[in-house]
Amino acid sequence: MALSLMAVTGQTLSTPREAIENVHKHWEDNPEQALKSLDVSGLDKKEQKKVLRKLALLINSGQVLQAKMPEQAAYYDTLKGHFEPFPELKPIWMERKGNNWRFSTASVQAIPDVYHEQFPFAVKVVHKFSDGRTKKLFGFPVWKMLGLGILIAMLVLVHWMLMLLTEPIFKRLLRKYQEVLEPKKFTQPLSFMAVSLLLVFFLPALQLGPEVGAWSLKIAKVTVPVFTTILFYRMVDLVSDHLMYLASLTEGTLDDQLVPLVRKTLKVFVVVLGVLFGLQNLDFNIMSLVAGLSISGIAVALAAQDTIKNFFGSVMIFVDRPFQIGDWIVADGIDGDVEEVGFRSTRIRTFHNSVTSIPNGKIADMCVDNMGQRKYRRYKTYITVTYDTSPEKLDAFVEGMRQIVLDHPLTRKDSFHVYFNTFGAHSLDILFYIFFKVPDWGAELKARHEVNLAIMRLAQKMGVEFAFPTQTIHMETGDSSKGLTDEEVKREMATITQK
């Protein structure tokens, strides 16, 4: 049978590719030959031609990629036991009977339903219009050229209309950000995404053939996730700018640092999803790819435990907010201002002006003393005056210092302590214990400076002298019966001086 068929038509059905090409080449000019690729037993001549035409339209629409057609006569799928030329259009398959490959009886019965599910009404109209119109220009059917022109005109019109309709919407959304974000950055990918969807929808109507149609359809399908990814990538900028605006309204600074990190994370997420959907539209097996990445991810996770720990440490910092950017913290002997919080580490500017990086996994386990979150900054010292200060003058001096605290604009008025506290070894000690309501260390130093100068002026005005460590030696003089003589004292002093 195969030899006689080859001799008459030059076409055999010994491989799935040859059986499909037989339908593609002969369904119009030699339907009897094309029907040899189908098991049409039980159908009358009219039904056979209808099924053949619909199968040919499915093949020529680009639903089957010619490069994937098996060329082995003994081809066998160990999982399915047959060949599915349309993986996305089930249930249509081919099986080998004797030396020839054919579309099975069940597939032939399913072809009309698959055709009606696959093609919209508009495409069916084009297919109806193309029947019997085989006039060609430069070797290309005239109706296909007209269809291509109409499709291009329709896509241009849709693009123009979407640009016109969506630009005012994005202008309204971008009123706060027009200096940075332009409406065209969003309207163009949105319009191209819609055009790509329409191209995927109507391209099969042009019947470009198994090879050209398949590749054209794949390219059109890939453009959809490409423009979708571009659109959402730019939408991340819009959302991030809005989050940055909201963060600027809060007192904390950690959310200002969090927004850029969220921006980067969302952009990576959008790109990864776009790549996966693009590969899926190119018929890559995404599930096996994800499974492979999962196995590789386990190995990477075991090798990068510290990195993962630091990542979750950064998450805990952003969730718990133990400190803000610019806060003065003390942790595990490190003393300085928080300069940056990243996904891996926190950078601290020490008071030596050096930068210390602490892994977030480690800092999450530390006991962090946040000096920057203090509502008030304590100032504790002792004012020492000489012992010859009278009780009345000492009491007046203490009252004067209390008034200095009350008069200063940056001191806490409801909680401070200024009292004569201790009889020291060399002085009368006055406890000076107050709080400053200031935002940072520099303002605290300035406030201390002002209070200290006011205390010095008060002491000078009242004649109060500040004490410092002194030693007074009392030596008795008299006759030998009561102690040393003057000469003996001089000799003793000379001996001490020599020593």
Buried (B, 14 or more C-beta within 10 A) or exposed (E): EBEEBBEEBEBBBBBBBBBBBBBBBBBBEBBEBBBBBBBBEEBEEEEBBBBBBBBBBBBBBBBBBBEEBBEEBEBEEEEEEBBBBBEEBEEBBBBBEEEBBBBBBEBBBBBBEBBEEBBEEEBBEBBEEBEEEEEEEEEEBBBBBBBBEBBEEBBEEBBEEBBEEBBEEBEEBBEEBEEEBBBEBBBBBBBBBBBBBBBBBBBBBBBBBBBBBBBBBBBBBBBBBBBBBBBBBBBBBBBBBBBBEEBEEEEBBBBBBBBEBBBEEBBEEBBEBBEBBBBBBEBEEEEEEEEEEEEEEEEEEEEEEEBEBBBEBBEBBBEEBBBBBBBBBBBEEBBBBBBEBBBBBBBBBEEEEEEBEBBBBBBBEBEBBBBBEBEBBEBEBEBBBBEEBEEEBBEBBBEBBBEBBEEBEBBBEEEBEBEBBEEBEEBBBBBBBBBBBBEEBEBBEEBBEBBBEBBEEBBEEBEBBEBEEEEEEEEEEEEEEEEBEEEEBEEEEEEEEEE
